[in-house]
């Protein structure tokens, strides 16, 4: 299908390198990595090669400084981090609570709904405000205490592109609760902004394959060696004990192999890709300045996400119009399309309900072109002129 694809935060087109590696795993090393024969050993070798590639792309200098646990995707990685850490230790009830959990008020549903389950189980969940795309550090300082057991924050918001100062947030939390586990959902940020587990002072980091030009079906949770040695995480899926007993189930070797190849490719071309996306973003914003829309730009942001508020046109109407023009954008997170009501992330950012209902997201990649930006801008301008307003 020929289209102009500007929805790269929902998923990315698999690169040729990732597909080649997936094909190799499917056709040459299709054995079970837990089998001890030649075919199983080759599958295990490919899995471990991918593990090293992803760890390297995460900026970990020594592979034994962390453990990379393969999962089915970012959602499972987030769930493993949250439930695996919270339930790793039995905690006494204090003031009617099993412990405090801190998340932001604009988290991805895989974190927000996991936190809701913990709330049902007797934990106290506090949502840190992110108005304007900034984590409210004063809120954290006022509300974190020695009963805080977990903090889980996305590094970059998937709808606004805002980059959060998770390092300062973790510092404030550890000042009052040194043993609190600090988790980062880096699914949107991975290979789009510079960070390492050390620079973020994170105990665990989630990443996903299909956001970095690899097929869907693989993700990973990177946890520090201290987390492993102190037994501060337990599995949430039980079975044959794969992934050193942290995630049972036969590994999806083809998807994992592709994930590793995409991570290696992304690391190698990181600077060039960022420069390309920044240039496209500037062109996009320049063109939007001549159209009746308002960009919602956080102070610190990813190079590839631009959220705009339309002049009274519902986002779904504009999406359908642009789709008919062969242009793909979104109204927000693809994982929240089944939810009713306006985006919680945009409400948290500070948009009123009516504006959240009329906002769309353009998410770029290094594969987009200046011509595609021009075509999109022309189509958007026509849509604004022709579509009915609220």
C-alpha positions in Angstrom: 0.0 0.0 0.0 1.3 3.4 -1.0 0.8 5.9 1.7 2.6 8.7 3.6 3.2 7.1 7.0 3.4 9.6 9.9 2.4 7.4 12.7 5.7 6.0 13.8 5.0 6.3 17.5 2.3 3.6 17.0 4.6 1.3 15.2 7.4 1.4 12.7 8.1 -0.3 9.4 10.5 -3.2 9.9 13.9 -2.5 8.4 15.5 -4.7 5.8 18.2 -5.6 8.3 15.7 -6.8 10.9 13.7 -8.8 8.4 16.9 -10.5 7.1 17.8 -11.5 10.6 14.2 -12.7 11.2 14.4 -14.8 8.0 17.7 -16.3 9.1 16.2 -17.4 12.5 13.0 -18.8 10.8 14.8 -20.7 8.0 18.2 -21.6 9.4 18.0 -21.5 13.3 14.4 -22.5 13.9 15.2 -24.8 16.8 14.1 -24.4 20.4 16.9 -22.4 22.3 16.3 -24.6 25.3 17.2 -27.8 23.3 20.8 -29.0 23.8 21.3 -30.2 20.2 23.0 -28.4 17.4 19.8 -26.6 16.1 18.8 -25.6 19.7 22.3 -24.2 20.3 22.2 -22.1 17.2 18.9 -20.6 18.2 20.3 -19.9 21.7 23.4 -18.3 20.1 21.2 -16.0 18.0 19.1 -15.1 21.1 22.2 -14.2 23.1 23.6 -12.2 20.2 20.5 -10.1 20.1 20.6 -9.7 23.9 24.1 -8.3 23.6 23.1 -6.0 20.8 20.2 -4.5 22.7 22.2 -4.1 25.9 24.9 -2.3 23.9 22.3 0.0 22.3 21.0 0.8 25.8 24.5 2.1 26.6 25.5 -0.5 29.1 29.2 -0.8 29.1 29.6 -4.2 30.6 26.9 -6.8 29.7 27.1 -8.4 33.2 26.1 -5.1 34.8 22.5 -5.9 34.0 20.1 -8.7 33.0 18.0 -8.3 29.8 14.8 -10.3 30.1 13.0 -10.9 26.8 9.3 -10.5 26.8 6.5 -10.4 24.2 6.6 -6.6 24.0 6.6 -3.3 26.0 3.3 -4.0 27.8 4.6 -7.3 29.3 8.0 -5.7 30.1 6.2 -2.9 32.1 4.0 -5.5 33.8 7.0 -7.6 34.8 8.7 -4.5 36.2 5.7 -3.4 38.2 4.2 -6.6 39.5 7.5 -8.5 39.6 9.1 -5.8 41.8 6.1 -5.0 44.0 5.4 -8.6 44.9 9.1 -9.6 45.3 9.0 -8.7 49.0 6.3 -9.1 51.6 5.5 -5.8 53.1 3.7 -4.9 56.3 0.6 -2.8 56.1 1.2 0.8 57.2 -1.6 3.3 57.8 -3.9 1.0 55.9 -1.7 0.7 52.8 0.6 -2.0 51.6 2.9 0.7 50.2 2.9 3.7 47.9 3.2 3.5 44.1 4.1 6.7 42.1 3.3 7.0 38.4 2.7 10.0 36.2 -0.8 11.1 35.3 -0.2 10.5 31.6 1.3 7.0 31.7 0.7 4.4 29.0 -2.2 2.1 29.7 0.2 -0.8 30.5 1.5 1.1 33.5 -1.7 3.0 34.4 -3.9 -0.2 34.4 -1.2 -2.2 36.2 -1.2 0.5 38.9 -5.0 0.4 39.1 -4.7 -3.4 39.8 -2.2 -2.7 42.6 -4.6 -0.1 44.0 -7.3 -2.8 44.1 -4.8 -5.0 46.0 -4.3 -2.5 48.8 -1.5 -0.3 47.5 -1.8 3.5 47.4 -1.3 4.9 43.9 -0.3 8.5 43.5 -0.3 10.2 40.1 2.3 12.8 39.6 1.1 15.8 37.6 2.8 16.5 34.2 1.2 19.8 33.2 3.1 21.2 30.2 5.0 18.0 29.8 7.0 18.4 33.1 7.0 16.0 36.0 6.0 17.8 39.1 9.0 17.3 41.4 7.5 19.3 44.2 4.5 16.9 44.2 6.9 14.0 44.5 8.8 15.7 47.4 5.6 16.4 49.2 4.1 12.9 48.8 6.9 10.3 48.6 7.8 8.8 52.0 9.5 5.7 53.5 6.5 3.6 52.5 7.1 4.2 48.8 7.9 0.9 47.2 7.9 1.7 43.5 8.1 4.6 41.0 7.3 4.0 37.4 7.6 6.8 34.9 7.8 6.9 31.1 10.9 8.7 29.9 9.1 10.2 27.0 5.3 10.6 26.6 4.0 8.8 23.6 1.4 11.4 22.7 3.1 14.8 23.3 6.7 13.7 23.0 7.6 15.3 26.3 10.8 14.0 27.9 10.5 13.8 31.7 13.2 14.4 34.2 13.0 10.9 35.7 16.5 11.2 37.2 15.5 14.1 39.5 12.3 12.3 40.3 14.1 9.2 41.4 16.6 11.2 43.4 13.7 12.8 45.4 12.1 9.4 46.0 15.3 7.7 47.1 16.0 10.5 49.5 13.1 9.3 51.6 12.8 5.7 50.5 16.2 4.3 49.5 14.9 0.8 48.7 12.1 2.0 46.4 12.4 0.4 42.9 12.6 3.0 40.1 11.4 1.8 36.7 11.4 3.6 33.4 9.1 2.9 30.5 11.5 3.8 27.7 9.5 2.3 24.9 9.0 5.6 23.0 12.4 7.1 24.0 14.7 4.2 23.0 17.0 5.2 20.2 15.3 8.6 19.9 17.1 10.4 22.7 20.3 9.7 24.6 20.1 7.8 27.9 21.6 4.9 29.7 20.4 3.0 32.8 23.2 4.7 34.7 22.3 8.2 33.5 18.7 7.7 34.5 19.7 5.9 37.8 17.0 3.4 36.9 16.6 -0.1 38.4 14.7 -1.4 35.4 14.0 -0.1 31.9 11.4 -1.4 29.4 11.9 -1.3 25.6 10.0 -2.7 22.6 11.0 -4.0 19.2 8.3 -2.6 17.0 9.1 1.0 18.0 12.6 0.8 16.6 11.9 -0.7 13.1 11.6 -4.3 14.0 8.5 -6.6 13.8 6.1 -6.8 16.6 6.3 -9.6 19.1 9.4 -8.9 21.2 10.3 -6.5 24.0 12.7 -6.6 26.9 13.2 -5.5 30.5 16.7 -4.4 31.4 17.3 -4.8 35.2 20.4 -4.0 37.2 22.6 -6.6 38.6 21.7 -5.4 42.1 18.0 -6.0 41.4 18.9 -9.6 40.6 21.3 -10.3 43.4 19.1 -8.8 46.0 16.1 -10.8 44.6 14.0 -7.6 44.1 12.1 -9.0 41.2 10.1 -12.2 40.6 8.5 -13.7 37.5 4.9 -13.1 36.7 4.7 -15.9 34.1 5.5 -19.4 35.4 6.4 -22.5 33.3 9.6 -23.9 32.0 11.9 -21.4 33.5 13.2 -19.7 30.4 15.1 -16.4 30.6 16.8 -17.5 33.8 13.4 -18.2 35.4 12.3 -14.6 35.0 10.0 -15.2 32.0 8.8 -18.7 31.2 7.7 -19.6 27.7 9.7 -20.6 24.6 11.5 -17.5 23.3 10.3 -15.9 20.1 13.7 -16.3 18.5 12.8 -14.8 15.1 11.3 -11.6 16.7 14.2 -11.4 19.2 16.8 -11.8 16.4 15.1 -9.0 14.4 15.0 -6.9 17.6 18.7 -7.2 18.1 19.5 -6.3 14.5 17.3 -3.2 14.6 18.9 -2.2 17.9 22.4 -2.5 16.4 21.4 -0.6 13.3 19.7 2.1 15.4 22.8 2.5 17.6 25.1 2.8 14.5 23.0 5.4 12.8 21.6 7.2 15.9 23.1 10.6 15.2 22.2 10.7 11.5 18.6 9.6 12.3 18.2 12.3 15.0 19.5 15.0 12.7 17.1 13.9 9.9 14.1 13.9 12.2 15.0 17.3 13.7 15.2 18.7 10.2 11.8 17.3 9.2 10.3 18.5 12.5 11.5 22.0 11.8 10.1 21.9 8.3 6.8 20.6 9.7 6.5 23.3 12.4 7.4 26.0 9.9 4.6 24.8 7.7 2.1 24.5 10.6 2.8 28.1 11.5 1.0 29.1 8.3 -2.1 26.9 9.0 -4.9 27.4 11.5 -3.6 24.9 14.1 -1.8 25.1 17.5 1.2 22.9 18.1 1.5 21.6 21.7 5.3 21.7 22.2 6.8 20.6 25.5 10.1 22.4 26.5 12.0 19.1 26.4 10.8 16.7 23.7 11.6 13.9 21.3 12.6 14.8 17.8 9.9 12.9 16.1 6.5 13.7 17.8 4.4 16.8 17.2 1.0 17.1 18.7 -1.4 19.8 17.3 -4.8 21.1 18.2 -7.2 21.6 15.3 -9.6 24.5 15.1 -12.8 22.8 16.3 -12.5 19.7 14.1 -12.8 16.4 15.9 -9.6 14.3 15.6 -11.4 11.2 14.2 -12.9 13.3 11.4 -9.5 14.6 10.4 -7.9 11.2 10.6 -10.5 9.7 8.3 -10.1 12.6 5.9 -6.3 12.3 5.8 -6.5 8.5 5.5 -8.6 9.0 2.4 -5.8 11.2 1.1 -3.3 8.4 1.7 -1.8 9.9 4.9 -1.5 8.1 8.2 -1.4 10.0 11.5 -3.1 9.3 14.8 -5.2 10.9 17.5 -2.9 9.6 20.3 -1.8 6.2 21.6 -2.8 3.3 19.4 -3.2 1.3 22.6 -5.9 3.6 23.9 -8.1 3.6 20.8 -10.5 1.2 22.6 -11.0 3.6 25.5 -13.8 6.1 25.4 -13.3 9.8 26.2 -10.4 12.2 25.5 -6.8 11.2 25.9 -5.7 11.2 29.6 -2.2 12.2 28.5 -3.5 15.3 26.8 -5.7 16.2 29.7 -2.7 15.7 32.0 -0.7 18.0 29.7 -3.2 20.7 30.4 -5.5 20.7 27.4 -9.2 21.2 28.2 -11.5 18.3 27.1 -12.7 20.0 24.0 -9.2 20.6 22.8 -8.0 17.1 23.7 -10.9 15.9 21.5 -9.6 17.9 18.6 -5.9 17.1 18.7 -3.8 14.8 16.5 -0.3 13.4 16.6 2.2 13.4 13.8 5.2 11.1 14.5 8.1 11.1 12.1 10.9 8.7 11.3 14.2 9.1 9.5 12.6 7.5 6.5 10.2 10.3 5.9 11.0 12.9 3.3 10.5 16.7 2.9 8.1 16.0 0.0 6.0 14.0 2.3 5.8 16.8 4.8 4.8 19.2 2.0 2.0 16.8 0.9 0.8 16.4 4.5 0.7 20.1 5.1 -1.3 20.7 1.9 -3.8 17.9 2.8 -4.1 19.2 6.4 -4.9 22.7 5.1 -7.5 21.4 2.7 -9.1 19.4 5.5 -9.3 22.4 7.8 -11.0 24.4 5.1 -13.5 21.7 4.1 -14.4 19.7 7.2 -17.3 20.5 9.6 -16.4 22.0 12.9 -17.9 21.4 16.3 
